[in-house]
Amino acid sequence: MPRYKVTIAYDGTDFAGFQRQPEQRTIESVLTRVVNKIAKNDAGTIEVFGSGRTDSGVHAYGQVVHFDLPFAIPAEGLRHGLNSMFPLDLMAVAVEQVADDFHSRFNTHGKQYRYKIARNEFVDPFKRRYAYNFKYNLDLDLIKTAMQDLVGVHDFTSFAAAGNSTKDFVREIYDVQLVEYPELNEIHFVFTGNGFLYNQVRIMTAVLLEVGTKKRPVHDILRLFEVKNRLEAPLTAPAHGLYLEKVFYENHDKE
């Protein structure tokens, strides 16, 4: 059976996250229904595998999934077929046929997340689902300094939400950037690493915003690595500002 790798983008607002749940509209459930319809599989037995889960309200530019079909379809034809049946808040960005041993989750070498922060006095009605509005004064130089403490191999226990099923909290962050978009009145935090714990990016974002408002010392992240206690970093930035931007399947340049 030919295997296909599909890069998808979605507006996470009206999805109850990626993973299939009973009686809930999720990315996985919609994908599974459409893929089985394309395959003319009335039994619905074809599974769709994602690179990882995203929570309700989290968006994606570059989530990756894979599935097997009982017959071959040209990649571009499959992309058109998927998009003709997808709802308007989900899109197939790219499709390619891959080797039988490719796995969207287990073959990953890293991921990149983007967190969007709007800097308006009041919530922009056109951004309210797509960026976290943070009106308070921020010292961006302090944030940029604190970001560099995240880079490297660290134990992120203090940045892991309850519900993490993993027993290994060590992750490597390759790069963290603060990007300013003055024309949009936005700043974005861009995190690239070999993998991220449940809610890790949103917790790191909340900590960086505390640094920027001078509620937390600039190098407090180093202390959080040592104490390994989630209660020391209790805040979590809202889901709607977060985007899964890229999934890497080759050795990522860490420079």
N, C-alpha and C positions, 0 to 999 in steps of 0.2 A: 504493500500500500504506500503510495507516495506521501511524503511528509512535507508540510508547508509551514514556513515561518512567516508570521504576519505582524507587522508593526501597526498598532492602533493608537488613535487619539480619541479622547472622550472628555465631555463635560460631566464631571462627577456629581453635579448638584442633585439630580433626580435618580441617582443610583444608590442602592444600599451597600456600596462598596463593590469590590471585585468578586469576592468569593460567593459561590452559590449558597443561598439560604432559603429555607422553606417560605413560600408565599411572599418573597421579596424580589424586587426588580434589581438584578445585579448584572455587572458586565459579563461574568461567566455564564449566567443563565441565558442572556440574550445571544451571546456568541454561540453557545451550544445549540440553541434552537435553530439559528440561521445556518450553521455549518451542517447540521443534520438534514435540514431542508434542501440545501444544495446537493448533498450526497444522496438524496432520495432515500434516506434511512428513516422510515417511519417509526422504528423502535427507539430512535434517539440515543443509540449506544455509543456514538462517536464522542470522545472526550476532548475538551479543549484545555490545554495546560498553559498557565501564565508564568511570567518571570517572577512574579511575587504579587502579594495582595496590596490593594490600596483601600483606605477607609472610605466610608460614606462622605461625599462632599469633596474628596480629593480628585484632582484632574490629572490628565496625562497627555503629553505630546508624543511620547514614544514608548508606551507599554508594548511588550512583545509576548506573543502567544504562539503555540504550535499545535497542530492536529494532523491526523492522517485521514486521507480520503480513499475510498474504494477504487477510484479511477483518477487518472491524471487530467488536470485542467491547466491550460497555460496561465502563468502567474498573473499577467495583466488581465486576462479574462476573469480569473477568480477575484481579483481586486474589484473589478467592476460589478461582479455578481454579488459580492458581500455588501458593497456600498448601496446597491439597489434595494437590498432587503434590510439593511441596518436602520435603526431609528436615527433621527437627525442629530442626536447628541453622541453619536458613535461613528467613527470613520476608519476604514482601512487605509493607512498611509502608504504602505509598501507590502508586497507579497513576493516571496521567493520559495522555490522548491529547494529543500535541503536534504542532507544525508539522513539516513534512517536512524542514526544514533544521536542526532541533534536533539537537545532538550532545552526549552526556553528558560527553565529554572536552573538546572544543574550545570549548564555550560556557561553561565554568566561569569564575567571577570570583573564586573563593577557596574555601578549605577550612578546617575546624576539626577539630583532633585533641585528644583528651583522654588523658592518661597517668595511670593510677591507681597510687598507692603506698600499700601497707598498712604500718602502723607497729607490727606485733606482734613480741613477743620471738621467737616461733616462727611458722613458716608455718601460717596457718589453712588446714585442708584444703579448706574451702569457697571459698577465695579463690585457691588456688594456681595456677589457670589464668586468673584474671581480674584480678589485681593483683600488682605486683612488691612482695614483702615486703622492706622496708628497715628493719632494727631499730636502726641506729646513730643517735646523736643528730644532730639537724639544727637549724641556726639558720635559722628560716624568714624572719626579717627580711633576712638576707644573701641568701637566694634571691630574695626579692621585689625587692631592689635590683638584683641581677644580671639578672633577667628584663627589666627596662626597657632594658638595653643591647641586647637582641635586637630591640626594636621599631624599625621603619624599614626602609629599603632598604639591604641589605648584601650583600657577597660571602661566601657561606657555604661556600666551598671546604673550610675546616677541619672543617665539619660534614657533609660528603658522604662516604658510604661508597664503597669500591671497587665498581665495577659500575654507577656512574652513567653513563648513555649521553649525557647532556647536555654541551654545551660551555659553557653559560651557567650560572654558579653564583650569579647575583644573584637574590635573592628579596626580597619585601617582607613583613615581619611586621606585621600590623595591631595585634595585642594579645596579651599573654601574662598569664595570671592564675594565682595559686596559690589554690586553694579548699580550705578545711579542712572536714572532716566528722568532728567529734569523736565523734559517736554511732557511727560506723563504724570509728573509729581509722584514718582514711585522709586523705591529702592528694592532690589532683589538680592536675596542671599542664594548663592549657588554652591551646592555641596556635591563633591564627587568622591566616591569611595568604593571599597571592594564589597560593601554590603551595609545595610542599615537595620537596626533593631526596630521593633514595633514602636511607632511614634517618636523615634529618635530625632528625626529632622525637626519635627515640630517642637520638641523639648529644647533642642539646641537653639532654635530660633528664639524661643521665649527667654532663654538665658542671655542670649546676645542682646535682646531688646532691654533686658534689665541692666546689662552693662552700659548700653547706650544712654539710659536714663539715670545712670550713676546710682542705681539701687544695689548694684553688685560690683565688687572690685574688678578691675580690668583683667586680672589674671586668676580670677576665682575658679575658672574652669580647671586649672591644675589641681586645686583643692578638691573639686568634685570628683576628679579621677581617683583621688586617694581615698575619700570617705566611702565611695561606692554605696550611696544611699539616695534613693529617689526622692525622699522627703526633703533633701537639701536643694532640689530643683523641681518644685512641685507644679510649676505652670506648664501648660501646653498651648502653643499657638493654635488658632482655629484651623480646621481642615481645609476650608475653602481657599486659602492662600497657597496651598501646596500643589506642585505639579511634578509628576514623574517625567523627566525630560528625555533621558536616554538610558538604554541598557547596552552594556558593552559585552561583546562576545569574542574579542581578541585582546591580547595583552594591552592594557591601556597605558599610555605614556603618562607617567606620574609627574613629569616636570611642568 
